[in-house]
């Protein structure tokens, strides 16, 4: 059985460079129009989840022709397709979740959808899972305390630490220009913004709370 659930969601087209960052041993879940993006990347989708209001006609036909398992929900559901896709992966026993999105489309006007999509992966009840997200060129890693995570970025890359759902307590960093040693970041604080990797093997440890580690240009580009 695959050990990682890759959850492809809607939005803009996805940078093909992300393929090299995805585990080969994967179970692919598409959240509605995420199916179209998965096809464009050449991914085989194992499960399609959502109310199917945004998947393209050719995409739906391709899913049916391939015999893809479809978990369809009513349009008046209480959860977004992304949250339902996360729940579907968890219900199948996956404990490593990798979200993939191209970020918002150029014509996107629903900031609430974008924020909701990201926050679906940061829920406090996912503390036992390893959760990361590719959002456009950015890599996001979610850490729940007590826990730690490496920062997969070369020296010179910017990395930001954002507390979520309350204070992030007992933060200790390694390999960053502006170190934190057993410190607290309050929600809404910008103190963790724009740190910088200065050495290989950088990482972040957290005692309590939830922390989002953001590497804005993880797929390349200017630092």
Residue pairs with C-beta under 8 A, 6 or more apart in sequence:
1 27
1 93
2 25
2 26
2 27
2 94
3 23
3 25
3 94
3 95
3 96
4 23
4 25
4 26
4 27
4 94
4 96
4 97
4 98
5 26
5 27
5 28
5 29
5 89
5 92
5 94
5 96
5 97
5 98
6 22
6 23
6 26
6 27
6 28
6 29
6 43
6 98
6 100
7 29
7 30
7 31
7 34
7 82
7 85
7 86
7 89
7 97
7 98
7 99
7 100
8 14
8 28
8 29
8 30
8 31
8 34
8 35
8 37
8 38
8 41
8 43
8 45
8 100
8 101
9 30
9 31
9 32
9 34
9 37
9 81
9 82
9 85
9 99
9 100
9 101
9 117
10 31
10 32
10 33
10 34
10 37
10 54
10 81
10 101
11 37
11 101
11 102
11 103
11 104
11 105
11 108
11 114
11 117
12 101
12 102
12 103
12 104
12 105
12 106
12 108
12 136
13 37
13 40
13 102
14 37
14 40
14 41
14 100
14 101
14 102
14 134
15 102
15 136
15 137
15 219
16 41
17 219
17 220
18 41
18 100
18 134
18 219
19 41
19 42
21 134
21 139
21 219
22 98
22 100
23 96
23 98
26 98
27 46
27 47
27 89
27 92
27 94
28 38
28 43
28 44
28 45
28 46
28 47
29 45
29 46
29 47
29 48
29 49
29 85
29 88
29 89
30 37
30 38
30 45
30 47
30 48
30 49
30 85
31 49
31 50
31 80
31 81
31 82
31 84
31 85
32 48
32 49
32 50
32 51
32 52
32 53
32 54
32 55
32 81
33 54
33 55
33 56
33 59
34 81
34 85
34 100
34 101
35 45
35 48
35 55
35 59
35 60
35 62
35 63
35 68
36 55
36 56
36 59
37 100
37 102
38 45
39 45
39 59
39 62
44 66
45 63
45 66
45 68
46 68
46 69
47 68
47 69
47 70
47 71
47 88
48 55
48 63
48 68
48 69
48 70
48 71
49 70
49 71
49 73
49 81
49 84
49 85
49 88
50 71
50 72
50 73
50 81
50 84
50 85
51 72
51 73
51 74
51 75
51 77
51 81
52 60
52 70
52 72
53 75
55 63
63 70
64 70
71 84
71 88
73 81
73 84
77 84
79 87
80 113
80 116
80 117
80 120
82 99
82 116
82 117
82 120
83 116
83 120
86 97
86 99
86 120
86 121
86 126
89 97
90 97
90 126
90 129
94 129
95 128
95 129
95 130
96 129
96 130
96 131
97 121
97 126
97 129
97 130
97 131
97 132
98 132
98 133
98 134
99 117
99 120
99 121
99 131
99 132
99 133
99 134
99 135
99 140
100 133
100 134
101 117
101 133
101 134
101 135
101 136
102 136
103 114
103 135
103 136
103 138
104 114
108 114
118 133
118 135
118 140
119 164
121 131
121 133
121 140
121 142
122 131
122 142
122 164
122 165
122 210
122 212
124 144
124 165
124 210
126 142
126 144
127 144
127 147
131 141
131 142
132 139
132 140
132 141
132 142
133 139
133 140
133 142
134 140
134 218
134 219
137 216
137 217
137 218
137 219
137 220
137 221
138 214
138 215
138 216
138 217
138 218
139 152
139 153
139 214
139 215
139 218
139 219
140 212
140 213
140 214
140 215
141 149
141 151
141 212
141 213
142 210
142 211
142 212
142 213
143 149
143 204
143 206
143 210
143 211
143 212
143 213
144 206
144 209
144 210
144 211
145 168
145 169
145 170
145 206
145 207
145 208
145 209
145 210
145 211
146 170
146 206
146 207
146 208
147 205
147 206
148 203
148 204
148 205
148 206
149 203
149 204
149 213
150 201
150 202
150 203
151 159
151 175
151 176
151 197
151 202
151 203
151 204
151 213
151 215
152 215
152 218
153 159
153 197
153 202
153 215
153 218
154 197
154 200
155 197
155 198
155 199
155 200
156 196
156 197
156 198
156 223
157 196
157 197
157 215
157 217
157 218
157 223
158 194
158 195
158 196
158 197
158 215
158 216
158 217
158 223
159 176
159 195
159 196
159 197
159 202
159 213
159 214
159 215
160 192
160 193
160 194
160 195
160 213
160 214
160 216
161 168
161 171
161 173
161 180
161 185
161 192
161 193
161 195
161 204
161 211
161 212
161 213
161 214
162 185
162 192
162 193
162 211
162 212
162 214
163 185
163 186
163 187
163 189
163 192
163 209
163 210
163 211
163 212
164 187
164 209
164 210
164 211
164 212
165 187
165 209
165 210
166 187
166 209
166 210
167 184
167 185
167 186
167 187
167 208
167 209
168 184
168 185
168 206
168 208
168 209
168 210
168 211
169 184
169 206
169 207
169 208
169 209
170 182
170 183
170 184
170 205
170 206
170 207
170 208
171 180
171 182
171 183
171 184
171 185
171 204
171 205
171 206
171 207
171 211
172 180
172 181
172 182
172 183
172 204
172 205
173 179
173 180
173 181
173 195
173 202
173 203
173 204
173 205
174 199
174 201
174 202
174 203
174 204
175 197
175 198
175 199
175 200
175 201
175 202
175 203
176 195
176 196
176 197
176 198
176 202
177 195
177 196
177 197
177 198
178 195
178 196
180 192
182 207
185 191
185 192
185 211
204 211
204 213
217 223
